[in-house]
Amino acid sequence: MPDKALQALKEAYQHHVEWMQTHAEQLETGKAQHLEQDRGMVVNKSTELAEEFRYRANNLHALILAYEALASKSSS
């Protein structure tokens, strides 16, 4: 894959990481809420969703770091 395409992919992944982190923060601080209905009751699932966003953001960030490490190794 050409370097420009890989760079664009890395930037898109980084954008997703930032999006997930921002939304996790909003859910954690109460600026946003994720409500679900369960047996006629409204349940706030904001904490669980924030944890999921952080988990996925961290995994994606780890992939970016691994790519950068491989790219720097192969260019040496």
Secondary structure, 3 states (H helix, E strand, C coil): CCHHHHHHHHHHHHHHHHHHHHHHHHHHHCCCCCEEEECCEEEECHHHHHHHHHHHHHHHHHHHHHHHHHHHHHHC
